[in-house]
Amino acid sequence: MKRRILLLFAAIAAASPLLAQDLNERRGFRVKITTPSSGAIVAGPTMIRAEVESPREGDIKSVRFLVNDKVLLIDTEAPYQVEYDFGHSDQQHVIRVIAEHVDGPKVSDFVITRTLDLKYFVNVQRVILNVSVRDGHRRVVTGLGAEDFAVSEDGKTQRIVQVSTETRPILVGMLVDSSGSMRDRMDEARDGACAFMDTLREEDRAFVIDFDERVYLIEETTHDFEKACKSLSTAEPVGGTALYDALHAAFRVIYEPKAERRAFVILSDGDDSESRITLDGLIEEARLADVTIYAIGLGSSGLSSGRSALKRLARETGGRAFFIKKAEDLASTYAIIAEELRTLYQLVYASDNETFDGRFMKVRVKVEGGEKLDIQHRRGYFATAR
């Protein structure tokens, strides 16, 4: 079976480590970074320590330490540790440790440290919004210009600088429910997700997460969409549903400060029953990361409170929530999402806000004379100067 990366959560308030897991780990071969912890602020000379567990001490061939993909040390005997000078505390770092078994298999763990400043907040001088506009028949409305839109920020009208078709590359996180209730629907789920990824361009990227009561990164960020599609064949429907934990993990994957658009496409057929993360916490993370969330709720018997959660996640981030009864409708629903991502408007406006106190600025977009139009966009941003 393809090696899968299990995303675990040490604490709700901290960024969570991602733990590589395969059959060898389940047999007792595993590695864990003990210091620093995920979400810590690191600066200057800092000791990185790891613990490796193995049924036999002689099974450990080596332990490799990396910071931001730079190899620091390949250690061959305990204690496994290395000191590294992280410099100033205004940078985020990915610390990774890879342990290799004498027979070849590897397991890994990594943590993400945080910064003192707020890297993911927008530049408040120019605010960029992705805007979707559909008519009363759910058809995409194209051909609109700056003169057709109006933007307000905390109730005050703002000056629109530019409106154009959104063409930036996109990073898509595909999140697929593989809980036990999906057992008879996985073929349709895979086919729909693969058809969606077929619409992505060469410059786009995608990663794939499947989740039951645990969360697995089954394909890391890649341009190889055929490979990403094949990874879905490793999903084995079992257990409960940890939807919130899956989203929380997805935010850890997109830590890179790139200029791509970011979107998550979620498929789930049940309420969250296993997560440690709260919905409010996820909303906060989504606002910080500027991610558009599209959600597909499949079936009706398993979705009750889950419907409102999916709707809120989509509404707050400028995406949409779809609720379908039959797995046969998955392909057409994925197609609607793909169409929307290709037809979004990029709206840029100049904010007149001069108070950078970290408060959340509520944004509203209207189309002149478009009372019956369905307009979706993220609901605001944090007013924090760089």
Phi, psi and omega in degrees: 000146179300137177298134181240146180260118182271127181261111181252167185229116183281324181201151182294322187276351185248154173298140191263142177287155175250126187246121179286131182224138171217192183298326180295324178295319180295341175272005174113003179259113183207161178226147179216132174281122181266327174212142353285169180273159177294135182090357179285156173262120182245145178204147177065192180299123183223138179274129174256124183235146178222150175245136179240130178250136178206144180304325179233133184301325182286355181284344185274112181279312182197161175229120184255131179254131178227144171234120182053043178070008175263125181286124179264318187198142168247104186265142183241001178207151180289155357286143182269107183199160177204145176262138181221139178270109182276355179071220182286162184269016183260024178229149175265142183229147172251117180256124183234141176233129180239121177257133181248132178278151180299337179271359176116320182300152180232148170231154183215164175215147171212154178235155178242118177277162181245169183255166175279331178270180186247087190292332189269001180279147185285159171285112190288350177289325178227119181253129181253129178236138167267125187237129174254135179230122176231152180271186184294345178259015178070018178270144179293134177261119181246173174082010179278149178239181182302327183290345182271345184255157170223138182234135174234149181233115188050040176088353182259132180294137181244160182271123178279128181269318186201144171229127180210172175284133182288120183236000181298150174303157183233140173254117185248128171260117179267114182247116187239124178291124176237032177289171185302327182290349180268005188305318183270006184237000187294327179298313179294323179297316179296314182299317180294316180295320179293320178297322177297313182294336176295339180276349181287153181268168182301326183278351178279167177222159179212154168224160187233129176238132167243149187217140166236244171278351172238173186235128183237127170272099186269346171212121179286171185306127187207157169268351183272089186286334175295319177296318179297321178297314182298331181298334181294341179290347179275350181290129181241108183300120180194148169079196183270198187236120178244062184299313183296319178298324179296317178294317178302319178294321181299325177296331177290331182288328186260036181293340185298131179278063180266166184268023179279154164289153182228134179215146171247136175242114188251137170237126178210149180243013182205166176292153175293128182234354189232348192286153172264344183273146179265159178296318179299322177296322178294319178301318179297316179297320180296320178296321180290321187273348181055058180246136174268127184250125173249132185234138175241117175261122185254128180084177181231333185294327184266350185252113175234279174292336180298330179298313181293325178294314179297319178298317182293317179301316180292313183298317183293332186256000179089010178264204180218155174244134180240139179233117184235152183266330187243141178297335179297340181271001183296316184301315181291329179289316175300325180294323177297317179296317179299319178298318182295319180297334180273349187237017179291149170270142169259114181251124179245127176229156180266115180281137176265009178290135179236009180250102184263073185251012177083001180287158181274120181268119180279132183241141177224134179245135175234157170249126184303126180073013184250051183299331183264006180277149176261109185246125180237137177196165178293151192274359178161192181206167177268127183276087180226125178288152177289000000 
